[in-house]
Amino acid sequence: MIPNENYKNLKDSYLFYNISCKINDYLAAHKGARLYRMGIGDVSLPLCDAVIKALHEAVDDQSKKEKFHGYMPECGDPELRRTISEYYRSRNTDISADEVFVSSGASDELGDIMDIFGNYKTAMIMEPAYPAYVDANIMTGNEIIRLSAGKENGFLPMPNEIPDGRTADIIYICSPNNPTGAVFTREQLKSWVDYANKIDAVIIFDAAYEAFIEDDTLPHSIFEIEGTRDCAIEICSLSKTAGFTGTRCGYTVIPRTLYRGGMNMHDMWVRNRTTKTNGVSYIIQKGAAAVFTPEGQEQIHKNIDVYKKNAAMLTEAFDKLGIWYCGGKNAPYIWLKCPNDMGSWEFFDYLLEKIQVIGTPGAGFGSCGEGYFRFSTFGSPDDTREAAKRILELFSK
Ligand SMILES: *Cc1c(COP(=O)(O)O)cnc(C)c1O
């Protein structure tokens, strides 16, 4: 028996391990030190009241013979699928209920979706990137084409920057982006859609941060762009938008009109889900449905506004200091150029040592992230205010 040897090609993810080692060393040397953690990629505010109420009611349903639910439909509760299709319709995007698949989160789907692409494909990944894209493709044995983003293109690379002769079967787009916070405009996404259609590739669009978009001209979904029903799959999550990181629920959209090689990829995914899952928990789906009610929407946006205020405290400091950054608007991350040409890890050490502020070195998201740094806005407002103050003092000197 030979196991999947592609796993030999995986690189250990040193990023968060290295960060925790450095923090532990610092704390060992400075007993009782107070740290300001601006590196976290997890939300910190609890689930909103509407969701908690729905979860409680669903637990009670499971205690009553008349209301008890056993196995749920594999592709999702029809009611929740309809609710999500209406959420799309509220932004003038036509997605039918059966094109929505309820999932246990975006990460699960980003890995599982590889099943319907078959092996030995070529994936185009824009770097700096969310590490799961690279690893899921290495595990499958796919070839990876890295498209580097940089300050020159506002961390939004375009098809005309693809090296000559390179082409891909799968194109990953994450917008609003983790880690850079950059967001593609409608026109830019249209160029990617036209390119994908031209080369017959499928776009995997990661919309984990769509709810952070405040600028009405920016697209929340790839399906807002013309011509996408034949070339895109959208992967969404309630993790960052509604605090479901520990509760687990998301959804994936695959249009019925998505064909490749004469095969219908929507039907393939139905077949995949009915074989490989037994659906998402009834209780969790009830909680998820509450996110899309008017109260739920109002409450999740109140939480998102807390993170946006955190972003404003940090960007105000960077503006005053003349530090280059992108993101922080329409996204919960701020991606900045390390001052004084410091390297990513050098800047990490400097902030930890001098002002006890922690962020994430950009080099951890791909080699073109060297010299950049990610701040998350998911921390507490008090810590964020103090971190912003300390950064301002440190670099005003
Ligand atoms: C956090 C995150 C996810 C993961 O979401 P889950 O639904 O919690 O698995 C997916 N994509 C990006 C870009 C993320 O930052």
The ligand as an SDF file (V2000), in Angstrom:
LIG
                    3D

 15 15  0  0  0  0  0  0  0  0999 V2000
  -11.2720   32.2880    7.6310 C   0  0  0  0  0  0  0  0  0  0  0  0
  -11.2620   32.0170    6.1680 C   0  0  0  0  0  0  0  0  0  0  0  0
  -11.9050   30.9060    5.6300 C   0  0  0  0  0  0  0  0  0  0  0  0
  -12.3890   29.8060    6.5050 C   0  0  0  0  0  0  0  0  0  0  0  0
  -13.6730   29.8650    6.8450 O   0  0  0  0  0  0  0  0  0  0  0  0
  -14.3590   28.6910    7.6300 P   0  0  0  0  0  0  0  0  0  0  0  0
  -15.7570   28.7750    7.1300 O   0  0  0  0  0  0  0  0  0  0  0  0
  -14.2340   29.0100    9.0840 O   0  0  0  0  0  0  0  0  0  0  0  0
  -13.7270   27.3830    7.3000 O   0  0  0  0  0  0  0  0  0  0  0  0
  -11.9250   30.7510    4.2510 C   0  0  0  0  0  0  0  0  0  0  0  0
  -11.3240   31.6270    3.4300 N   0  0  0  0  0  0  0  0  0  0  0  0
  -10.6760   32.6890    3.9200 C   0  0  0  0  0  0  0  0  0  0  0  0
  -10.0080   33.6170    2.9830 C   0  0  0  0  0  0  0  0  0  0  0  0
  -10.6120   32.9150    5.3010 C   0  0  0  0  0  0  0  0  0  0  0  0
   -9.9140   33.9490    5.7810 O   0  0  0  0  0  0  0  0  0  0  0  0
  1  2  1  0
  2  3  1  0
  2 14  2  0
  3  4  1  0
  3 10  2  0
  4  5  1  0
  5  6  1  0
  6  7  2  0
  6  8  1  0
  6  9  1  0
 10 11  1  0
 11 12  2  0
 12 13  1  0
 12 14  1  0
 14 15  1  0
M  END
$$$$
